[in-house]
Amino acid sequence: MTTFVEKPQEILGWLTRQLPEMAGTLETFVRAESPSTEKTAADHCARLIARRWKERGVPVELFEQKQRGAHIRITKTPVHSKPRGQILVLGHYDTVYASGTLARMPFRIAAGRVYGPGVFDMKAGIVQALFALDAIQRFHAGLSKRIIFLWTSDEEIGSESSRKLLEAEAKRSDAVFVLEPSLGPKGRLKTARKGVGEAELLVHGRASHAGLAPEKGVNAIHELSLQIARAKEWNDPRRGISVNAGLIAGGTRPNVIPDLAKATLDLRALRLADMQRIERRLGSLRPILPGAKLQVRGGFNRAPLERKYSVELFQRASKLARQMGFAIGEATAGGGSDGNLTAALGVPTLDGLGAVGEGAHSPGEYVVARFIPQRAALLAALLIHS
């Protein structure tokens, strides 16, 4: 039996020759537009992706949702032995682009780059996983653990319908490999991610005429401004803490003292302890102006992915990459992913194993084509050596 240990370059070479087929598969997935909030389109994409995996002879399950696209679970079990654990390969097929985006942002390949809505975030990652499975099966590489590939439909909007499913699979797993895009032109893996959340500050004041009786009013906008200034002091770039007032609303007319104002804060923290500290500070906020009332809603919805949950997996990936003749680096990402959720359960998690490229969520989103086989080979190696 040929194994990846014996001939790593052979598998990488074979995957490199599959690049035209990989690009064709990626085109099929990208042309099946799959916005998070459009169930019919997302379901169509889910079935298309599921069909490609079924062609590989592995069990595929669709978890239908009432308001979102179906989630896809694929199971690959060892052929010659009982599984000694489980590995979860995690990603999403939903995108931030509404149906019809292809008309102004078409799929195309130019100068070694592959363009299209969702090509980088993260349909190329699903393609890489598909061909990693092909390599494992073609070379009869022995697996010691069950592999679950889970592709969800709502990561871009908070993973509300998929969270229980992905957390249940993570709890059964020894490690999680997240096929979200890598970071930067060098394709660094994400060994840490900030925790992410939103908080709403809602202030109730008392309306009055701004000229005739200002003393009878309580200005909700003034109170809100003072609260935002207070929250601004919590920022600490050195520790990776950011609190950003991104939305603000209040008032009706210039000559009316406003009785209602609200702001939405974006919250990010690199460490769990800092996340908890920010949440305590939010909970301890009290009105400053006499007569004002303050409500605080929300908070963090994804805990940080701290490096301690990734470092051993990264070291393993780095060693395997060197065996195949290339190097990989690591980085900290400011945004969150479902990897935050799995790491919060204490499960070792390595993120950013997907495509190399740039421009996520933008008209210029692209993937560097030559790295697609390389990343597929790295994933295959990680699965074989887990």
N, C-alpha and C positions, 0 to 999 in steps of 0.2 A: 504493500500500500504506500503510495506517495504521500508524504506529509509536508505541511508548510515549513516545518523545521528543516527538512532536508533540502528543499528547493524553493526558497522564498522568491528569488528572482524570477523563477519560471512562472509563478502565479502572477507576479507584477507584470511580467512581459505579456502573459496571456490577456490580462485585463487591459493593458495598453492597446492591444490589437482589437479589443471590443469597443474602443471609443466611438466609432461611427454608430454602432448599435445603441450604445449608451445615449448618444446625442439624439438619435431617433426616438428612443423611449422618453427622454426628457421633453422633447417637442410634443409628444402625445399627451404627457401629463400637463404641460403648461397650457396647451390649447384647450384643455378641459378646465376652464376657469372655475375657481372654487372659493368665492368670497365667504368669509365666516358667517355672515348674516343671511345668505341666500341658500336655503335648504335644498331646493331642487337642483341647483347647479352643483352644490357640494356633494349631494348624493350621487349625481352622475359621475363626478370625478372619483368618488370612493369606489364605485363599482368598476370603473376602468382600472384603477390601481389594483384592486382586489383580483381582477381577472389576470393581470400580469403575474401576480404571485401564485395564483392557482396553477398557472401553466408550468410552474416549477415543481408541482407535485407535493406541495406542503398544505396542511390544513389552514383554511382562511375563514374567519368569522367576521360578520358585520353586526355591529351593535347599533340598531336603529334608534334615532332620537326624534322627539316630537317637534322640536323647533330648529335643530341643527342637523348637519350632515352626519352620516353614520361613522362610527369609529371602526377601525380595522385592526384585527388582531391575527397575526400569523404565528404559527408554532413550528419550530424546527427541533426535532428531538434526535439524540444520538442514535445511530443505526445499530451499533454492535454492543451497546452497553446501557445499563440503567442510568438515567441522569443523576449526576452528583451536584445538584443545585440548578440555579436558573440565572440567566443574564437577560436583562431587558434592554432592547434597542428602541429608543423613544424618539418620536418626532410628530410633526403635524403636516397636513396637506392643505389646510385653509390658508388663504392669503388676505391681504388688506385691500386688494383691488376689486372693484365692482365689476360685474359682468359687462362686457363691452369694451373693457380696457385694451384688449388685444387689437382693436381697430386703430388705436393711436400709439400702441406700444407693442408692436408685433414680435413674435418669436423670430429671431434671426441669429446667424452666426457670422461674425466678422472679426478679422485679425486675431483669431484664437480666442475670442470671447463669445459666450452664449448669452443673448439678451432675451428678456421677456418677463411678464408679471409673475412673480413668485419663483422665478428660476433659481435665485440665490437663497431666498427665505421661504420654503426650504425644499422645493421639489427635487433639486439635484441631489440632496441628501438621501431622499427615498430611492432615487435611481442608484446611487452608490451602494446602498444597502442591498438592493435587489441583485446587483451584479457581484457583491461580496458573497451572497448566498450561492450564486452561480459558480463562483470559484471554489467555494467549499465543497460543493457537490461534484464538480468536474474532477477535482483532484482527490476526491475521496478522503478529504482531511478529517481526521477523527475529532469528534466533539466529546467533551466530558459532561457538558451541561446543556440543559434545555435552553433554547433561545426563543424569546418572545419579541417579535417586532410589533410595535404598537403605533399606529398612525391615527392621530386625532383630528377632529374637525373644528376645534374652537380655541386653539391656543392663543391666537391673535386677539381674542376678546376676553381672555381671563380664564379659560378652561373650565367653565362652570359645569358643563355636562360631562366632561371627561375626567374631572379630577378624581372622583371616587375610583374609577376604573384604573387609571394610571397609578394611583397610590396603592391600590390593592396589588397590582402586579409588582410594583417596586418593593413592597414588603416581603414578597416571596423571592426576591432576587438578591444575589450576592453582589451585583454591580449593575450600574445603569450607564449606557452609552447614549448620549444625546446627539442626534444628527442635525442640530441647529448649525447655521453657517459658522465658519471659523472667523477669526478677527484679523482684519488688515490684509494687505497684499501678500504678506508672508504666510498667511493661513495659520495663525497661532491658535492653539486649543485654549478653551476657556476653563481655567482651573479655579476661577472665582467669579461670582456674579453678585451684584448688589441686590439686596432685598428691595422690593418695590411696593408702593402703596399710594393711596389717595385719601386725603381727609378733607371734609367740608366744614368750614366755619360758618355758622349761620347766626347772625346777630339780629335781635329784635330791639328796636328803639321805640320812640314815640313821636308821631308826626305832629308838626306845628308849622305856622307861617314863619318863614325865615326872616321876614322884616317886622311883622307886627308883634309876634310873641315868640322869639327864639328861645327865651328862657323856659318856656313850657315844653320844649321838645327834647328828645334824646336822640342824637344823631347816630344812626346805625353805621353809617359809612365811617365816621370818625372812630367809633369803637372798633370796627373791623380793621381799619388802618393801624391802630395801635396793636391789635393782636397779630397782624401780619409782621409788623416791625419786631415784635417779640419773637415770633417764630423764625424770622430771618437770622437772629442771633444763634440759632441752633446749628447753622451751617458750619461744617468743619471739613474743608477739602482734604486736608492732610489725612484724616481718618476715613475719608470716603463717604461723609454724611452730606446730603443735600436736601434742602427743603425749599421748594420753589412754588411761589404763588402764580399759578398759570392761568386761572380764570377768576374773574371778579365781576360782580353785578350788584346794583343797588340804586335806589332813588327813583323818583318819577319826574320831577321838575326842579330847576335850579332854585326856585323860591319856596320849596317845601323841604323842611327838615325830614330826611328819610327815616322811615320806621323799619326798614328791612334792608339787609345787605348780606351777601354771602361770597365766599371765596373757596376755590378748590386748590389744595396744596398737593404737589407731587412730592412723595417721600422716598428717599433712597438711603440705604445704609449698607456698608460692607461687612459689618459684624453683627451677629445676633444680639450681643449685649447692647450695641448702639441702637439697634432697631427697638429693642424693649425700652431703652431710655427715652427715645423719641415718643413712643406710645404713652409712656407715663407722663411725659411733659404735656402731651395733648390732653390727656385725661385730667390734668391738674389746672388747665387754663380756667381763669375766672374773669368776669367782666371788670373793666377798669373804670368806665364812666358810670356815675350814679344813675340808676334806673335802667341800664342796659341789661339785656339777657343774652346769654351765649349758649349755643348748642354746638357740640363737636361730634361729627359722624365719621365713620370709616376708620382707616388705619392701614397698616401693611397687610397685603394679601399674599405676598410671596416672601418668605424668609430668605436671607442671604444664602448663597451657595459658598460656603467657606472653603478655603483651599485645603484644609485638613481632610476634607472628604474626597478630594481629587488627586492629591499629590502622588499617591502610590500608583494609581491608574495612569497618570501622566508619565511617570517614570517608566512604566511598562511599555506604554505607547512609544516613548522616545527611543527605548532600546530596540523595539521591533522596527521602527522606521530606519534606524541606523543599519540594521541587518539588511534592509532593502535598498540602502544606498542614498537615503535622503535624511534631512533633519527637520524636526518640528520644534516650535517654541510654545510658550504659554503666555497667557495674558489675563487680566481682569477686565470683565465687561460691566458697563454701567447699567445695562438693561437686564431684565429677568427673562426666564424661560421656565418650562416645566421641570428642568433640571433643579431649579430652586426647590420645587416641591418634593422631589425625591431625596435630595440631600437633607432637607429638613426632617426627614424620617430617619436619618442616620445611615442611609444607604450610600456606599461609595459611588460617586457620580462624576463622569468626565463629559464635559460639554464641548461644543464647537467642532465636532468630528465631521461635520457636513462639508459643504462646498467651500472652495476658495474663490473669493470674488469681493465685490463691494456694491454699495448702493441699495441696500435693503430698503424697501418701502418707498422707492423713488423711481422716476421715469427712466433712470439710467442703470437700473439693477442688472448686474451681470455676473457670470461665472467664468472663471478661467478654465477652458476646456481641458488643457493638458494635465490638470491636477485631479480630474474626476477619477481616472483609473488608479492613481496613486492613493487617493483617499479610500477608494473601495478596497484596495489591497490592505491598507492599514486596518480597516475595520475587520476584514477577514482574519487578519493575524490576531487581533485582539480577541475575537470570538473563539478562535482555535486555542489560544493560550490562556484562556480564562478558567 
